[in-house]
Amino acid sequence: MKKANKNEKYLKKDVKKGKKSMIRELLETVISAGVIAFIIITFIGQVTVVRGASMEPTLHNNERLIANKISYRFESPKRSEIIIFKPPLEIKRNYIKRIIGLPGDKIEIIKGEIYLNDNKLEDNYVKYKSYEDIPALVVPDDSFFVLGDNRSNSSDSRYWGFVPQKNVVGKAWVVFWPLNKIRLP
């Protein structure tokens, strides 16, 4: 009998020990996943939802994409790249637009046609042009001039000015939702 009681005692200790190690393993897994997610979201990539039709036909309303946040740590944004950024006048949500002008570029819009450094810009990705005029202006250092691909339906640099480089979150990298439209923008 004494031996059976001893065995039960050890079994109870093992069960308690097993429960503690299971809880500890679960906590370690959850904390590790949280740290990895934080690192990815902060430094590598961020999910962004397209809101509205300003980037059609390239990007469509409610599509989801991943913004590559790491590449601009090593290189500067380039003309015609699609970027995710915080607009100068609204800090609550991110915008998605195409870079048209880089620092030092001269931009002018005449009857909806864009002139970049006195040369007409060939922008065959534009679905609908707008026909306003904007007098010549020069993009300041550490800033960008951005436009939506659907020019007649886009709130962009024509209305609220240049995007400071510090406001750029990342580069549009891959559209992943809806699943039947996975692609590079």
Secondary structure, DSSP 8 states (H G I E B T S, - for coil): -HHHHHHHHHHHHHHHHHHHHHHHHHHHHHHHHHHHHHHIIIIIEEEEE--SSTTTTTS-TT-EEEEE-SGGGTS---TT-EEEE--TT--SS-EEEEEEE-TT-EEEEETTEEEETTEE---TT-SS-----EEEEE--TTEEEEE-SSGGG--SHHHH--EEGGGEEEEEEEEEESGGG-B--
